[in-house]
Amino acid sequence: MPDTDTLGRDTALVRDGFVNKIKAVARRIPFSEDAVAAWFCTRDPATPFKVRATLIGALAYFIMPIDMVPDVVLGLGFTDDAAVLLAALKVVGGSISEAHRTRARRWLKSIDVT
């Protein structure tokens, strides 16, 4: 479980950067719906703290400009992001409801992605 400072920093990072990042890459990554559903789950007041903290950590890693495999590396750039999100989903994915997934699909269809 992350400490309070790390969770606060990651929460701010996700709050401030997730929408722009997903808009920029949604068409290039196969896990965009999972990422957006996880994002909606973190914003749901009914989501337990441990679930929210786990998903925020995974989404923060997705947003961070510096990670293990830079996102600009063709074909490999998002594999580490996908692995981190998949690991988080294995642990807490049951908390992402069909309502979160439906909302994610609708939101992705409604935004202007590049």
C-alpha positions in Angstrom: 0.0 0.0 0.0 1.5 3.4 -1.0 2.2 6.0 1.7 0.0 9.0 2.0 2.4 11.3 0.1 2.8 9.0 -2.8 -1.0 8.4 -3.0 -1.6 12.1 -2.9 0.9 12.8 -5.7 -0.4 10.0 -7.8 -4.0 11.1 -7.3 -3.1 14.6 -8.5 -1.1 13.2 -11.5 -4.1 11.1 -12.6 -6.6 13.9 -11.9 -4.6 16.4 -14.0 -3.1 14.2 -16.7 -5.3 11.1 -17.5 -7.8 12.7 -19.9 -5.1 14.3 -22.0 -2.9 11.2 -22.1 -5.8 8.9 -23.0 -7.0 11.3 -25.7 -3.5 11.3 -27.2 -3.1 7.5 -27.3 -6.5 5.8 -27.2 -6.4 4.7 -30.8 -3.0 3.2 -30.4 -3.5 1.0 -27.4 -5.7 -2.0 -27.0 -6.3 -1.4 -23.3 -7.8 2.1 -23.5 -11.3 0.9 -22.4 -9.8 -0.9 -19.4 -7.8 2.2 -18.5 -10.9 4.5 -18.8 -13.0 2.0 -16.8 -10.4 2.0 -14.1 -10.3 5.8 -14.1 -14.1 5.9 -13.7 -13.8 3.3 -10.9 -11.3 5.6 -9.0 -13.8 8.4 -9.3 -16.7 6.4 -7.9 -17.3 7.2 -4.2 -18.4 3.6 -3.6 -15.0 2.2 -4.6 -13.1 0.9 -1.5 -9.9 2.8 -0.6 -7.5 -0.1 -1.4 -9.1 -0.6 -4.8 -8.9 3.1 -5.6 -5.2 3.3 -4.4 -4.2 0.3 -6.5 -5.9 1.7 -9.7 -4.5 5.2 -9.1 -1.0 3.7 -8.9 -1.4 1.9 -12.2 -3.0 4.9 -13.9 -0.2 7.1 -12.6 2.4 4.8 -14.1 0.5 5.0 -17.4 0.6 8.8 -17.3 4.2 9.3 -16.1 6.4 10.6 -18.9 9.3 8.4 -17.7 8.8 4.7 -17.4 10.6 1.4 -18.1 9.9 1.4 -21.8 9.4 4.9 -23.3 6.0 5.2 -24.9 7.5 6.4 -28.2 9.3 3.1 -28.8 7.3 1.7 -31.7 5.6 -1.6 -30.9 6.9 -1.8 -27.4 6.2 1.6 -25.8 3.0 0.7 -24.0 3.8 -2.9 -23.1 5.0 -1.9 -19.6 1.9 0.3 -19.1 -0.3 -2.6 -20.2 1.5 -5.0 -17.8 1.1 -2.7 -14.8 -2.6 -2.1 -15.6 -3.2 -5.8 -16.1 -1.6 -6.6 -12.8 -3.8 -4.1 -11.0 -6.9 -5.4 -12.8 -6.0 -9.0 -11.7 -5.9 -7.8 -8.1 -8.9 -5.4 -8.1 -10.6 -5.8 -11.4 -13.8 -7.3 -9.8 -14.4 -3.8 -8.4 -14.7 -2.3 -11.9 -18.4 -2.7 -12.5 -20.3 -3.0 -15.8 -21.5 0.5 -15.2 -17.8 1.7 -15.2 -17.2 -0.2 -18.4 -20.3 1.1 -20.1 -19.4 4.6 -19.1 -15.9 4.1 -20.4 -17.1 2.9 -23.8 -19.5 5.9 -24.1 -16.8 8.3 -23.1 -14.3 6.9 -25.5 -16.9 7.2 -28.4 -17.7 10.8 -27.4 -14.2 12.3 -27.2 -12.0 13.5 -29.9 -9.0 11.2 -29.8 -5.9 11.8 -31.9 
